[in-house]
């Protein structure tokens, strides 16, 4: 039984590691990159939403379930299990190395992201399927949300991007060690430096997308969930009904 459990843990740890990079990590990066269309203006960003809405609903749902939700749920739930069994090795200990700090912050970031992603997913994709409308995903809705209640949601999402970026960047460093890609100390140090650069880059991409939602006022896009609103030409005076 002990051997069987060790083998199972070894396999689950491997799966947990790789799902954090592919597909969850890949999806996160492309999601943030697509969100930077907000910088180009409401029409461009709403065009991205419109593209996904134009896909067959059953196809999009299957892709979301298989490529995003199932891997993400497994990674999140098993990650909490790992965190629950782990022991602190940085604060209050004599081990002050950077790797111990990264390990500790990885656990903290995972706990925060677990609850943040529940909220984010429910209020975006979840509400889209519950209401049958993508109105809440459009530029105007994001502008209103991020600027409401003293910008509290802007702060929340900025923190969410920061935390998710760190979690992914450190996860790549850990992934390379767990899968035997970086064996020597020199190789691990190089990937650690790469992870730092990646962390900064992804954070700036996500924050840039948030800033983009603040650059235009609501109702500036002229786009509805069903597509661009039809423009009404000016009629000669006296011909309007």
C-alpha positions in Angstrom: 0.0 0.0 0.0 2.8 2.4 0.9 4.5 1.8 -2.5 1.2 2.2 -4.3 0.6 5.5 -2.6 4.1 6.7 -3.4 3.6 5.9 -7.0 0.3 7.6 -7.1 1.7 10.7 -5.4 4.6 10.7 -7.9 2.2 10.6 -10.8 -0.2 13.2 -9.4 2.7 15.5 -8.7 3.9 15.1 -12.2 0.4 15.8 -13.6 0.0 18.8 -11.2 3.3 20.2 -12.4 2.6 19.9 -16.2 -1.0 21.1 -16.0 0.2 24.3 -14.4 2.2 25.0 -17.5 0.2 23.3 -20.2 -2.6 24.1 -20.7 -3.3 26.3 -17.7 -0.3 28.5 -18.0 -0.5 28.8 -21.8 -4.2 29.7 -21.5 -3.4 32.4 -18.9 -0.8 34.1 -21.1 -2.9 34.1 -24.2 -5.9 35.3 -22.2 -4.0 38.3 -20.9 -2.5 39.0 -24.3 -6.0 39.1 -25.9 -7.2 41.4 -23.1 -4.6 43.9 -24.2 -6.8 44.6 -27.1 -8.5 46.9 -24.6 -5.6 49.3 -25.2 -6.6 49.6 -28.9 -10.1 50.6 -27.9 -13.6 49.2 -27.2 -14.2 48.1 -30.8 -11.1 46.0 -31.0 -11.7 44.4 -27.6 -15.3 43.7 -28.3 -14.2 42.2 -31.6 -12.3 39.6 -29.6 -15.4 38.8 -27.6 -17.5 38.7 -30.8 -15.1 36.2 -32.4 -15.5 33.7 -29.6 -19.2 34.2 -29.6 -19.3 33.4 -33.3 -17.9 29.9 -32.6 -20.4 27.1 -32.3 -21.5 27.0 -28.7 -21.0 23.3 -28.3 -17.5 23.5 -29.7 -16.5 26.3 -27.4 -18.0 24.6 -24.4 -16.1 21.3 -25.1 -12.8 23.2 -25.5 -13.3 25.2 -22.3 -14.2 22.0 -20.3 -11.4 19.8 -21.6 -8.6 22.4 -22.1 -9.3 24.8 -19.3 -11.8 23.8 -16.6 -10.8 20.2 -15.9 -7.0 20.9 -15.9 -7.5 24.0 -13.8 -9.7 22.3 -11.3 -7.3 19.4 -10.9 -4.3 21.8 -10.5 -6.1 24.0 -8.0 -7.6 21.2 -5.8 -4.4 19.1 -5.8 -2.4 22.2 -5.2 -4.4 22.9 -2.0 -3.8 19.3 -1.0 0.0 19.8 -1.5 -0.2 23.1 0.5 -2.0 21.4 3.3 0.7 18.8 3.7 3.6 21.1 3.3 5.7 22.6 6.0 6.9 26.2 6.1 10.6 26.5 5.4 11.2 30.2 5.2 9.5 32.4 7.8 10.7 31.6 11.3 13.4 29.3 10.1 17.1 29.6 9.5 16.7 28.8 5.8 16.6 32.2 4.1 17.5 31.2 0.6 15.7 32.6 -2.4 14.4 29.1 -3.2 12.7 28.8 0.2 11.2 32.2 -0.3 9.9 31.3 -3.7 8.4 28.1 -2.4 6.6 29.9 0.4 5.2 32.6 -1.9 4.1 29.9 -4.3 1.9 28.3 -1.7 0.4 31.6 -0.6 -0.2 32.7 -4.2 -1.9 29.4 -4.9 -4.4 29.9 -2.0 -5.2 33.4 -3.1 -5.7 32.4 -6.7 -8.0 29.5 -5.7 -10.6 32.0 -4.4 -9.8 34.7 -6.9 -10.4 32.5 -9.8 -13.7 31.2 -8.4 -14.9 34.7 -8.2 -13.5 35.7 -11.6 -14.8 32.6 -13.5 -18.3 32.9 -12.0 -18.7 36.6 -12.7 -17.5 36.2 -16.3 -17.8 32.8 -18.1 -20.3 31.6 -15.5 -22.6 34.5 -15.9 -22.3 34.3 -19.6 -23.7 30.7 -19.6 -26.3 31.5 -16.9 -27.7 34.5 -18.7 -27.0 33.5 -22.3 -25.4 36.9 -22.9 -21.9 38.2 -23.2 -22.8 41.7 -22.2 -20.8 41.4 -19.0 -17.7 40.6 -20.9 -17.7 43.7 -23.2 -15.5 46.7 -22.8 -18.1 49.0 -21.2 -18.9 46.4 -18.5 -15.3 46.1 -17.6 -14.8 49.9 -17.5 -17.8 50.3 -15.2 -16.7 47.4 -13.0 -13.1 48.5 -12.6 -14.0 52.1 -11.8 -16.8 51.4 -9.4 -16.6 51.4 -5.6 -13.4 53.4 -5.3 -11.5 51.3 -7.9 -11.6 48.3 -5.4 -12.1 45.8 -8.3 -9.2 47.4 -10.2 -7.0 46.8 -7.2 -8.3 43.3 -6.8 -7.6 42.4 -10.4 -4.2 44.1 -10.4 -3.3 41.9 -7.4 -4.8 38.9 -9.2 -2.6 39.4 -12.2 0.5 40.0 -10.1 -0.2 36.8 -8.1 -1.0 34.7 -11.1 2.1 35.9 -12.9 4.3 34.9 -10.0 2.6 31.6 -9.6 3.2 30.7 -13.2 6.7 32.0 -13.4 7.8 30.1 -10.3 5.8 27.1 -11.5 8.0 26.9 -14.7 11.1 26.9 -12.6 9.7 24.1 -10.5 8.4 22.3 -13.5 11.9 22.2 -15.1 13.4 20.7 -11.9 10.6 18.1 -11.4 10.8 16.9 -15.0 14.6 16.7 -15.0 15.1 19.5 -17.5 17.4 21.5 -15.2 19.6 19.1 -13.2 22.7 21.2 -12.4 22.7 24.2 -10.1 23.8 26.5 -13.0 20.9 25.4 -15.1 18.4 26.0 -12.3 19.8 29.5 -11.6 19.4 30.4 -15.3 15.8 29.3 -15.3 15.3 31.1 -12.0 16.5 34.3 -13.7 14.3 33.6 -16.7 11.3 33.1 -14.4 11.9 36.5 -12.9 11.9 38.2 -16.3 8.8 36.2 -17.3 7.1 37.2 -14.0 7.7 40.9 -14.7 6.7 40.6 -18.4 3.4 38.8 -17.8 2.5 41.2 -14.9 3.0 44.2 -17.2 0.9 42.6 -19.9 -1.9 42.0 -17.5 -1.7 45.5 -15.9 -1.6 47.0 -19.4 -4.9 45.3 -20.2 -6.4 46.8 -17.1 -5.2 50.2 -17.9 -6.8 49.8 -21.4 -10.2 49.5 -19.8 -9.8 52.9 -18.2 -8.8 54.7 -21.3 -12.4 55.1 -22.8 -15.7 56.0 -21.3 -18.7 53.6 -21.3 -20.9 53.6 -24.4 -18.0 54.7 -26.6 -17.9 51.5 -28.5 -21.3 51.4 -30.1 -21.2 47.6 -29.9 -23.9 45.4 -28.5 -23.6 41.7 -27.6 -25.2 40.9 -31.0 -22.6 42.9 -32.9 -22.0 46.5 -33.9 -25.0 48.8 -33.7 -26.3 50.0 -37.0 -25.6 53.6 -37.7 -28.6 55.8 -38.6 -27.8 58.2 -41.4 -28.8 61.8 -40.9 -32.1 62.5 -42.6 -33.1 65.8 -44.2 -35.0 68.1 -41.8 -38.7 67.4 -41.6 -38.3 63.7 -42.8 -37.8 62.1 -39.4 -40.8 60.3 -37.9 
